[in-house]
Amino acid sequence: MLWYPIGTFLWDIERSKWPVICIQSSKKEDGPPVLLLSKAEFGGDYYSRNCTLEKANVDIYQKMATIGKFKPWFYKIHNNIISSTMVDFAMECLNHPCRK
């Protein structure tokens, strides 16, 4: 039984060159999860998958570059994902070696 938290960046190399973002993940007793994902090529629009995907171990700059490709409606609807990513980005900037 696998489940991805909302806002998790995942790799779906068959469908996107960029990391995709988990918008919704449903648990199943057995088998892969049912996922609703957003991808950069669609401007953040959704698509669904019924498979196990690899978590994208990308830095905050790659995450920002990914969400920067989304259309403005995405930011309004998914402000929890955007806010969390922006806070991570701000912390990265504040803790960057050039600032010390």
C-alpha positions as CSV (number, residue, x, y, z in Angstrom):
1,M,0.0,0.0,0.0
2,L,1.6,3.3,-1.2
3,W,0.5,6.8,-0.8
4,Y,2.1,10.1,-1.7
5,P,1.3,13.3,0.3
6,I,-0.2,16.3,-1.5
7,G,2.6,18.5,-2.9
8,T,5.1,15.6,-3.3
9,F,7.3,16.1,-6.4
10,L,7.5,12.8,-8.4
11,W,9.2,11.6,-11.6
12,D,6.9,10.4,-14.4
13,I,9.5,10.1,-17.1
14,E,7.0,8.6,-19.5
15,R,4.8,11.7,-19.4
16,S,6.9,14.7,-18.4
17,K,10.4,16.1,-18.7
18,W,9.9,18.0,-15.5
19,P,9.0,16.7,-12.0
20,V,5.2,16.4,-11.5
21,I,3.3,17.3,-8.4
22,C,1.0,15.0,-6.5
23,I,-2.4,16.7,-6.1
24,Q,-4.3,13.7,-4.8
25,S,-3.3,10.1,-4.0
26,S,-5.7,7.3,-3.1
27,K,-4.6,4.3,-1.1
28,K,-5.4,0.8,-2.3
29,E,-5.3,-2.4,-0.4
30,D,-3.0,-3.9,-3.0
31,G,-1.4,-2.6,-6.1
32,P,-0.3,0.9,-7.1
33,P,-2.0,4.1,-5.9
34,V,-4.4,6.2,-8.0
35,L,-2.8,9.6,-8.5
36,L,-4.0,13.0,-9.7
37,L,-0.9,14.9,-10.9
38,S,0.0,18.3,-12.3
39,K,2.7,18.8,-14.9
40,A,4.6,21.7,-16.3
41,E,3.8,20.8,-19.9
42,F,0.0,21.3,-19.2
43,G,0.6,24.5,-17.3
44,G,-0.3,22.7,-14.1
45,D,-3.4,21.0,-15.5
46,Y,-4.1,17.6,-14.1
47,Y,-3.8,14.1,-15.4
48,S,-4.3,10.8,-13.6
49,R,-2.1,7.7,-13.3
50,N,-2.5,4.3,-11.7
51,C,1.1,3.4,-11.0
52,T,3.9,3.7,-8.6
53,L,6.2,6.7,-9.3
54,E,9.6,7.5,-8.0
55,K,9.9,10.5,-5.6
56,A,11.8,13.3,-7.3
57,N,14.8,14.1,-5.1
58,V,15.3,17.6,-6.6
59,D,16.5,20.8,-5.0
60,I,14.4,23.8,-4.3
61,Y,15.6,25.5,-7.4
62,Q,14.2,22.7,-9.6
63,K,10.9,22.8,-7.7
64,M,10.7,26.6,-8.2
65,A,11.5,26.1,-11.9
66,T,8.7,23.5,-12.2
67,I,6.0,25.5,-10.5
68,G,7.1,28.6,-12.5
69,K,5.8,26.9,-15.6
70,F,2.3,26.6,-14.2
71,K,-0.5,29.0,-15.1
72,P,-1.9,31.5,-12.5
73,W,-5.0,29.5,-11.7
74,F,-2.8,26.8,-10.1
75,Y,-1.4,29.2,-7.5
76,K,-4.9,30.3,-6.4
77,I,-6.3,26.7,-6.1
78,H,-3.1,25.1,-4.7
79,N,-1.8,27.9,-2.5
80,N,-0.9,25.3,0.2
81,I,1.6,23.7,-2.2
82,I,2.9,27.0,-3.4
83,S,3.3,28.5,0.1
84,S,5.2,25.5,1.3
85,T,7.6,25.6,-1.7
86,M,8.0,29.3,-1.3
87,V,8.9,29.0,2.4
88,D,11.5,26.3,1.5
89,F,12.9,28.6,-1.1
90,A,13.1,31.6,1.3
91,M,14.9,29.4,3.9
92,E,17.3,28.2,1.2
93,C,18.1,31.8,0.2
94,L,18.5,32.9,3.8
95,N,20.9,30.0,4.6
96,H,22.9,30.2,1.3
97,P,26.7,30.4,1.9
98,C,26.9,33.7,0.1
99,R,24.8,35.3,2.9
100,K,27.1,34.2,5.7
